[in-house]
Amino acid sequence: MFEPDADHSEIREAVAKLCAKFPATYWRTLDRDVAYPTEFVRALTEAGWLAALIPEEYGGAGLPLSAGAAILEEIHRSGGNAGACHAQMYTMGTLLRHGSEAQKALYLPGIADGALRLQAFGVTEPTSGTDTGALQTTAVRDGDDFVVNGQKIWTSRAEHSDLMILLARTTPVADGMKKTSGLSVLLVDMREALGHGLTVRPIRTMMNHATTEVFFDDLRVPAANLIGEEGKGFRYILSGMNAERILIAAECIGDAKWLIEKAVGYAKERTVFGRAIGQNQGIQFPIARAYANMRAAELMVRDALGQYEAGVNPGAEANMAKLLAADASNEAANVCIQTHGGFGFAEEYDVERKFRETRLYQVAPISTNLILSYLAEHVLGMPRSY
Ligand SMILES: Cc1cc2nc3c(=O)[nH]c(=O)nc-3n(C[C@H](O)[C@H](O)[C@H](O)COP(=O)(O)OP(=O)(O)OC[C@H]3O[C@@H](n4cnc5c(N)ncnc54)[C@H](O)[C@@H]3O)c2cc1C
């Protein structure tokens, strides 16, 4: 579709043009009404952007991860939010890497053209939290099916998805067994499951995120929907985490750029005491610092992308990119609201909305503390803390 270039400038331009049709008033209204951006997601799907990472043989664009990052960054840079649909871009990775040929041929073309939405990712549970090995949802083999019982929480976009990647325990933890083994990935067809053992309940959150809790009550899932080998699910889920972290980091960079631009614009335009507030160093310096920190984080995102595309699965760089980019967008949000003074709190300026939206990345999809623990243990060689 496009000549590849390091910065994917043609892709960025095309995505920015699409996003311009969905201005601030669009996102503000959705936020106020706690509504899903159906038209935006449809436009992205029709333009093929959500199929960027699916190989061409399955109907996707077969673009590298850096193109996916450019698409998501531009959405956020334009003031929008990709949280409603980014999973359609990357959740299929579990199926692509570990599914059988028959499963890939069955599902990927539909995911590529948007006829099938694979947007739900059921890993987190209320009691296990970050400790995935402690999850309690079970899938017990019964003839040609698995019977699933349990609960997930924070299963985002479940109401706007046809399929769900589900991690459940298929083998009880026995003495001496690692608790991260015995977990399996099932592809749940939510269209058949809803009302037949699957219940989805929305959770209202501080930003408009379409997240839910999901209950399984003797839900029957065909054994043919097991992805890869039984018991190896934790490894499969883990294998997609670095790509996800890099893509989310790109969204944070987009947020930071939007927030910094907004702060600079207001600092130049707002006059108090007879001069632009941006003439005061007390206003300039925090914005300049936020800009420098955003640029440094952006370099780490690029480093992680470069390594990923060179065939390494860069755990340290992907985690650092997510950590630094989430910090940069959080700092930019704080600075932007401060620069706007009282108006930063008014909905019509969109700053408070972005402030709420970008705060999420300190916690999800992986919290800052867990990234620091990873770096301390796996990069710096200090003892495991948990
Ligand atoms: C809006 C939203 C959308 C989400 N979407 C999805 C989704 O689609 N699918 C999905 O599966 N999950 C999803 N999540 C879940 C998200 O991945 C988790 O919230 C996140 O990983 C943190 O887990 P927890 O909330 O259970 O926190 P906990 O594990 O309970 O941790 C609470 C706090 O304690 C800290 N902590 C825990 N253990 C340690 C330790 N050993 N050392 C230091 N600090 C520690 C954590 O960093 C955190 O700050 C979503 C969450 C939110 C809020």
The ligand as a MOL file (V3000), in Angstrom:
LIG
                    3D

  0  0  0     0  0            999 V3000
M  V30 BEGIN CTAB
M  V30 COUNTS 53 58 0 0 0
M  V30 BEGIN ATOM
M  V30 1 C -9.3880 0.5390 31.9110 0
M  V30 2 C -8.6930 -0.7700 32.0200 0
M  V30 3 C -8.6950 -1.6350 30.9350 0
M  V30 4 C -8.1110 -2.8900 31.0400 0
M  V30 5 N -8.2240 -3.7870 30.0030 0
M  V30 6 C -7.8450 -5.0760 30.1930 0
M  V30 7 C -8.1490 -6.0850 29.2160 0
M  V30 8 O -8.7150 -5.8020 28.1630 0
M  V30 9 N -7.8240 -7.3730 29.5020 0
M  V30 10 C -7.1990 -7.7340 30.6610 0
M  V30 11 O -6.9370 -8.9270 30.8520 0
M  V30 12 N -6.8780 -6.8090 31.6080 0
M  V30 13 C -7.1920 -5.4980 31.3890 0
M  V30 14 N -6.9110 -4.5370 32.3510 0
M  V30 15 C -6.2700 -4.9620 33.5940 0
M  V30 16 C -4.8710 -4.3710 33.7690 0
M  V30 17 O -3.9750 -5.0740 32.9690 0
M  V30 18 C -4.5680 -4.4700 35.2550 0
M  V30 19 O -5.4200 -3.5310 35.9210 0
M  V30 20 C -3.1380 -4.1550 35.5650 0
M  V30 21 O -2.3060 -5.1460 35.0130 0
M  V30 22 C -2.9080 -4.0960 37.0720 0
M  V30 23 O -3.4850 -5.2100 37.6950 0
M  V30 24 P -4.5000 -5.0510 38.9320 0
M  V30 25 O -5.4700 -3.9730 38.5720 0
M  V30 26 O -5.0740 -6.3590 39.2530 0
M  V30 27 O -3.6040 -4.5230 40.0760 0
M  V30 28 P -2.9540 -5.3780 41.2610 0
M  V30 29 O -2.1970 -6.5280 40.6990 0
M  V30 30 O -4.0070 -5.6390 42.2620 0
M  V30 31 O -1.9280 -4.3090 41.8290 0
M  V30 32 C -2.3770 -3.1180 42.5190 0
M  V30 33 C -1.1970 -2.1910 42.6650 0
M  V30 34 O -0.1580 -2.8580 43.3790 0
M  V30 35 C 1.0370 -2.8750 42.6270 0
M  V30 36 N 1.7310 -4.1620 42.8190 0
M  V30 37 C 1.2040 -5.4120 42.7290 0
M  V30 38 N 2.1510 -6.3270 42.9680 0
M  V30 39 C 3.3040 -5.6500 43.1890 0
M  V30 40 C 4.6480 -6.0240 43.4780 0
M  V30 41 N 5.0020 -7.3080 43.5610 0
M  V30 42 N 5.5830 -5.0540 43.6480 0
M  V30 43 C 5.2260 -3.7480 43.5660 0
M  V30 44 N 3.9780 -3.3280 43.2960 0
M  V30 45 C 3.0370 -4.2670 43.1140 0
M  V30 46 C 0.6300 -2.6980 41.1680 0
M  V30 47 O 1.6550 -2.1110 40.4270 0
M  V30 48 C -0.5960 -1.7950 41.2940 0
M  V30 49 O -0.1840 -0.4590 41.3050 0
M  V30 50 C -7.4510 -3.2560 32.2400 0
M  V30 51 C -7.4210 -2.3590 33.3220 0
M  V30 52 C -8.0380 -1.1360 33.2270 0
M  V30 53 C -8.0320 -0.2310 34.4220 0
M  V30 END ATOM
M  V30 BEGIN BOND
M  V30 1 1 1 2
M  V30 2 1 2 3
M  V30 3 2 2 52
M  V30 4 2 3 4
M  V30 5 1 4 5
M  V30 6 1 4 50
M  V30 7 2 5 6
M  V30 8 1 6 7
M  V30 9 1 6 13
M  V30 10 2 7 8
M  V30 11 1 7 9
M  V30 12 1 9 10
M  V30 13 2 10 11
M  V30 14 1 10 12
M  V30 15 2 12 13
M  V30 16 1 13 14
M  V30 17 1 14 15
M  V30 18 1 14 50
M  V30 19 1 15 16
M  V30 20 1 16 17
M  V30 21 1 16 18
M  V30 22 1 18 19
M  V30 23 1 18 20
M  V30 24 1 20 21
M  V30 25 1 20 22
M  V30 26 1 22 23
M  V30 27 1 23 24
M  V30 28 2 24 25
M  V30 29 1 24 26
M  V30 30 1 24 27
M  V30 31 1 27 28
M  V30 32 2 28 29
M  V30 33 1 28 30
M  V30 34 1 28 31
M  V30 35 1 31 32
M  V30 36 1 32 33
M  V30 37 1 33 34
M  V30 38 1 33 48
M  V30 39 1 34 35
M  V30 40 1 35 36
M  V30 41 1 35 46
M  V30 42 1 36 37
M  V30 43 1 36 45
M  V30 44 2 37 38
M  V30 45 1 38 39
M  V30 46 1 39 40
M  V30 47 2 39 45
M  V30 48 1 40 41
M  V30 49 2 40 42
M  V30 50 1 42 43
M  V30 51 2 43 44
M  V30 52 1 44 45
M  V30 53 1 46 47
M  V30 54 1 46 48
M  V30 55 1 48 49
M  V30 56 2 50 51
M  V30 57 1 51 52
M  V30 58 1 52 53
M  V30 END BOND
M  V30 END CTAB
M  END
